[in-house]
Amino acid sequence: MADGKERRLGIRLEEIAKAVGGELRGSADLLITGAAAVEDASSGDIVFCENEKYLRMADESNASAVIAGRGAECKKPAVLVGDVRLAFAKVLELFAVKEPILPQGIDPSSRVGERLKLGEGAAIGFGCWIGDDVSIGSRSVIHPLVYIGDGVSIGADCVIKPNVTVLYECKIGDRVIIHSGTVIGSDGFGYVPDVGGVRKIPHIGGVIIENDVEIGACVTIDRAKTGFTRIASGVKIDNLVHVAHNVKIGTNCLIAAQTGIAGSSELGKNVMLAGQVGVKDHVRIGDGAVITADAGVIGDVPDGEMYSGYPARPHRQWLKSHAMIGRLDEMLSEIKRLRQEVDSIKSLVEQLDVK
């Protein structure tokens, strides 16, 4: 990752080609000072072009260089790669701004409970509350104003952003990133009718978040009633997602913003939920399934299927029914016309019967 000085001076195009494993076309010593979209590119920027349309736009833009697929014909200096999106992600890492590095150890303003186990190189920032019997792994960074409850364990190389709350007895693996405003381990939504009202059901379980998970801002993950709510390794969760008690999310799932997953539902491996998906309780979504935006899942989804709509159903079925909605006025007019024809025929038949 480049620091501020390197961004100002630029990175040689040859170095970028090596970083992404690409083929260099053009001047090896060309200095690249930033990365941008084709529409916003300035002199010194490198842009990525997935198809001919963007290659043509890049040729007419102010960009100094492009990243394109192997075999692409470029007028500008280029780095040619097999996977353009992956290569551009690596380039963005080169130009990303580093966050301020917190001093290792514990800021004096933080309240730390008894028996804290703090790994080598770990940092706890300003104004944090750390409960008793907490474990924080090596090189993990706890940013200012984080609350960590009793008995929480956090692995190595984690980043917990400001104003995150991790409540008691939650377990977080290695290399986990949790963004601001997120709450891990809040009580599940459970009540039972009782004389004179409703009784709260205690939730005495916990939350397990495995390795290499990233959780966006203002996400809520409820603790289990008993046992654990579990987020498996490699899962990526967008902002404003709710995961209810006892949910199980399999490895490498992608969950977009404003999705809600009700209690005891299970997602298999490599599932993708688009924005504003709702998942009913006690539902299983199979490995590799894709649920499109705004869908409402009220039953199990088989492995590898794409479901859409409310209630969610196979995507092709939804497309057919959705296409018919656009023809409703036409179909209604046709029905009225046919009804008039039927009425005319009935009238003729009645006249014939009279004769």
C-alpha positions in Angstrom: 0.0 0.0 0.0 1.4 3.4 -1.0 1.7 6.1 1.6 0.9 9.8 1.0 4.4 10.5 -0.3 4.4 7.6 -2.8 1.0 8.8 -4.1 2.3 12.3 -4.7 5.4 11.0 -6.5 3.7 8.2 -8.3 4.3 4.5 -8.9 6.0 3.3 -12.1 3.8 1.4 -14.5 6.2 -1.4 -14.5 5.7 -1.8 -10.7 2.0 -1.9 -11.2 2.3 -4.6 -13.8 4.4 -6.7 -11.4 1.9 -6.1 -8.6 -1.0 -7.4 -10.6 0.9 -10.1 -12.6 0.1 -8.4 -15.9 1.7 -7.8 -19.2 3.2 -4.3 -19.7 2.5 -2.4 -22.9 4.2 1.0 -23.1 6.7 2.9 -21.0 7.9 1.1 -18.0 8.9 4.4 -16.3 5.5 6.1 -16.7 4.5 7.5 -13.3 1.0 6.7 -12.2 -0.3 9.0 -9.4 -3.8 7.6 -8.9 -6.6 5.3 -10.0 -10.0 6.4 -11.3 -13.1 5.6 -13.2 -12.8 6.3 -16.9 -15.4 9.2 -16.7 -13.4 10.9 -13.9 -9.8 10.3 -15.0 -7.2 12.9 -14.9 -3.6 13.0 -16.2 -1.6 10.5 -14.1 -4.5 8.2 -13.4 -4.8 4.5 -14.4 -8.3 3.3 -15.3 -9.8 -0.2 -15.8 -11.6 -1.2 -19.0 -13.7 -4.4 -19.1 -14.9 -4.1 -22.6 -14.5 -2.3 -25.9 -16.9 0.5 -24.8 -14.7 1.5 -22.0 -11.5 1.1 -24.0 -12.9 3.6 -26.5 -13.8 5.9 -23.6 -10.3 5.5 -22.1 -8.7 6.4 -25.4 -10.5 9.7 -25.4 -10.0 10.4 -21.7 -7.3 12.2 -19.8 -6.1 8.9 -18.2 -2.4 8.1 -18.6 -2.8 4.3 -18.6 -5.3 1.5 -18.6 -5.8 -2.0 -17.2 -7.5 -4.2 -19.8 -8.0 -7.9 -20.7 -5.3 -9.8 -22.5 -5.3 -9.2 -26.2 -7.0 -5.8 -25.9 -5.9 -3.1 -28.4 -5.1 0.0 -26.4 -3.8 3.4 -27.7 -2.5 4.3 -24.3 0.1 2.5 -22.2 -1.5 -0.5 -20.7 -1.3 -3.5 -18.3 -3.0 -6.5 -19.7 -4.4 -9.1 -17.3 -6.7 -12.1 -17.2 -9.1 -10.7 -14.6 -9.5 -6.9 -14.9 -11.6 -6.4 -11.8 -9.3 -8.4 -9.6 -6.3 -6.5 -11.0 -7.9 -3.1 -10.4 -8.7 -4.1 -6.8 -5.0 -4.7 -6.3 -4.2 -1.4 -7.9 -6.6 0.4 -5.5 -4.8 -1.3 -2.7 -1.6 0.4 -3.9 -3.2 3.8 -3.8 -5.4 3.4 -0.7 -4.9 5.8 2.1 -3.5 4.2 5.2 -5.5 4.8 8.4 -3.6 6.4 11.3 -1.7 3.8 13.2 -2.7 3.5 16.8 0.2 3.2 19.3 0.6 -0.4 20.5 -0.7 -1.1 24.0 -3.6 0.5 25.9 -4.6 4.2 25.7 -4.7 5.5 29.3 -8.2 6.8 28.8 -9.6 3.3 28.3 -11.2 1.2 31.0 -9.7 -2.3 31.1 -11.2 -5.1 33.2 -9.3 -7.9 35.0 -7.3 -10.7 33.3 -7.0 -9.1 29.9 -4.9 -11.1 27.5 -3.4 -8.6 25.0 -1.4 -10.1 22.1 1.9 -8.7 20.9 1.5 -5.5 18.8 -2.2 -5.1 19.6 -3.6 -1.6 20.3 -6.6 -0.3 22.3 -7.5 3.2 21.4 -9.1 6.2 23.2 -12.1 5.7 25.5 -12.7 2.0 25.1 -14.4 -0.2 27.7 -12.9 -3.7 27.9 -14.6 -6.2 30.2 -13.1 -8.9 32.4 -11.5 -12.1 30.9 -11.2 -10.6 27.4 -8.6 -11.9 24.9 -7.3 -9.8 22.0 -4.9 -11.3 19.6 -1.6 -10.1 18.2 -1.6 -7.0 16.0 -5.4 -6.5 16.4 -6.5 -2.8 16.6 -9.4 -1.7 18.7 -10.3 1.8 17.6 -11.7 4.5 20.0 -14.9 4.2 21.8 -15.4 0.5 21.4 -17.2 -1.6 24.0 -16.1 -5.2 24.5 -18.0 -7.2 27.1 -16.8 -9.9 29.6 -15.4 -13.1 28.2 -15.1 -11.9 24.6 -12.2 -13.3 22.5 -10.9 -11.5 19.4 -8.3 -13.2 17.2 -5.1 -11.9 15.6 -4.9 -9.1 13.0 -8.5 -7.9 13.5 -9.7 -4.3 13.0 -12.6 -3.1 15.2 -13.7 0.3 14.0 -15.0 3.1 16.3 -18.2 2.7 18.2 -18.5 -1.0 17.7 -20.2 -3.0 20.5 -19.2 -6.7 21.1 -21.3 -8.0 24.0 -20.3 -10.7 26.5 -19.1 -14.2 25.5 -18.8 -13.6 21.8 -16.0 -15.2 19.8 -14.3 -13.5 16.9 -11.6 -15.2 14.7 -8.5 -13.9 13.0 -8.4 -11.1 10.4 -11.9 -9.9 11.0 -13.0 -6.3 10.2 -16.0 -4.8 11.9 -17.1 -1.3 10.9 -18.5 1.5 13.0 -21.9 1.2 14.7 -22.2 -2.5 14.5 -23.5 -4.5 17.5 -22.5 -8.1 18.0 -24.3 -10.2 20.6 -27.5 -8.2 21.3 -30.4 -10.2 22.7 -32.5 -12.1 20.1 -36.1 -11.2 19.5 -37.9 -13.7 21.6 -41.1 -13.4 23.7 -43.8 -15.7 25.0 -47.4 -14.8 25.9 -47.9 -14.6 29.7 -50.6 -13.5 32.1 -51.1 -9.8 31.6 -48.7 -9.4 28.7 -45.6 -11.0 27.2 -42.5 -12.5 28.9 -39.0 -12.0 27.5 -37.2 -15.2 26.6 -33.6 -15.1 27.9 -31.0 -15.6 25.2 -28.1 -17.3 26.9 -26.1 -18.4 23.8 -23.4 -16.4 22.0 -22.1 -15.4 18.6 -19.2 -17.0 16.7 -17.5 -15.1 13.9 -14.9 -17.1 12.1 -11.8 -16.0 10.3 -11.6 -13.5 7.4 -15.1 -12.0 7.9 -15.9 -8.4 7.1 -19.0 -6.8 8.7 -20.2 -3.4 7.5 -21.5 -0.4 9.4 -24.6 -0.6 11.6 -25.0 -4.3 11.3 -26.8 -6.2 14.2 -26.0 -9.9 14.9 -28.1 -11.3 17.7 -26.9 -13.9 20.2 -28.4 -17.3 20.1 -31.2 -18.4 22.5 -29.0 -21.4 23.3 -25.8 -22.4 21.4 -24.4 -20.0 18.9 -25.3 -17.7 16.0 -22.5 -18.5 13.6 -20.9 -16.5 10.8 -18.5 -18.8 8.9 -15.1 -17.9 7.5 -14.9 -15.5 4.5 -18.3 -14.1 4.8 -18.8 -10.4 3.7 -21.7 -8.5 5.1 -22.8 -5.0 3.9 -24.1 -2.1 5.9 -27.5 -2.2 7.7 -28.0 -6.0 7.8 -29.8 -7.8 10.6 -28.9 -11.4 11.5 -31.3 -12.9 14.0 -30.7 -15.4 16.8 -29.3 -18.9 15.9 -28.8 -18.1 12.3 -26.0 -20.1 10.5 -24.2 -18.4 7.6 -21.8 -20.7 5.6 -18.4 -19.9 4.2 -17.8 -17.1 1.7 -21.4 -15.8 1.6 -22.0 -12.2 0.3 -24.9 -10.3 1.9 -25.9 -6.9 0.6 -27.3 -3.9 2.5 -30.7 -3.8 4.3 -31.1 -7.6 4.3 -32.8 -9.3 7.2 -32.4 -12.9 8.1 -34.9 -14.3 10.7 -34.1 -16.7 13.5 -32.7 -20.2 13.0 -32.4 -19.8 9.2 -29.4 -21.3 7.5 -27.3 -20.2 4.5 -25.1 -22.7 2.8 -21.7 -21.9 1.3 -21.2 -19.2 -1.3 -24.7 -17.9 -1.1 -25.4 -14.3 -2.4 -28.2 -12.2 -1.0 -28.8 -8.9 -2.9 -30.1 -5.8 -1.3 -33.2 -5.7 0.8 -33.7 -9.4 0.8 -35.9 -10.8 3.6 -35.5 -14.4 4.8 -38.1 -16.1 6.9 -37.2 -18.0 10.1 -36.2 -21.7 9.9 -35.5 -21.5 6.2 -32.5 -23.1 4.4 -30.8 -21.5 1.4 -28.6 -24.0 -0.4 -25.0 -23.8 -1.4 -24.3 -21.3 -4.3 -27.8 -20.0 -4.4 -28.5 -16.4 -5.4 -31.4 -14.3 -4.1 -32.1 -11.2 -6.1 -32.9 -7.7 -4.7 -36.1 -7.2 -2.7 -37.0 -10.9 -2.7 -38.9 -12.5 0.2 -37.7 -16.0 1.0 -40.5 -18.0 2.7 -39.3 -21.5 2.0 -36.2 -23.6 1.3 -34.1 -22.7 -1.7 -32.2 -25.6 -3.4 -28.4 -25.5 -4.1 -27.3 -23.4 -7.0 -30.7 -21.8 -7.7 -31.5 -18.2 -8.4 -34.7 -17.0 -6.7 -36.6 -13.6 -7.1 -39.7 -11.8 -6.1 -42.2 -12.2 -3.2 -42.8 -14.9 -2.4 -39.4 -15.8 -3.8 -39.5 -18.4 -6.6 -37.2 -19.6 -9.4 -36.0 -16.6 -11.3 -37.3 -17.7 -14.7 -40.8 -18.2 -13.3 -40.6 -14.7 -11.7 -39.5 -13.2 -15.0 -42.5 -14.7 -16.8 -45.0 -13.6 -14.2 -43.4 -10.2 -14.0 -43.6 -9.7 -17.7 -47.3 -10.5 -17.7 -47.9 -7.6 -15.2 -46.9 -5.2 -18.0 -49.6 -6.7 -20.2 -52.4 -6.5 -17.7 -54.1 -3.5 -19.3 -53.9 -5.1 -22.7 -55.2 -8.4 -21.4 -58.1 -6.6 -19.6 -59.1 -4.9 -22.8 -59.0 -8.3 -24.6 -61.2 -9.8 -21.9 -63.7 -7.0 -22.2 -63.7 -7.4 -26.0 -64.2 -11.2 -25.7 -67.0 -10.7 -23.2 -68.8 -8.3 -25.6 -68.5 -10.9 -28.4 -69.9 -13.6 -26.1 -72.8 -11.4 -25.1 -73.5 -10.7 -28.8 -73.4 -14.4 -29.6 -75.7 -15.2 -26.6 -78.1 -12.6 -27.8 -78.2 -14.1 -31.3 -78.8 -17.5 -29.9 -81.6 -16.3 -27.7 -83.2 -14.7 -30.8 -82.9 -17.9 -32.8 -84.5 -19.9 -29.9 -87.5 -17.5 -29.9 -88.0 -17.9 -33.6 
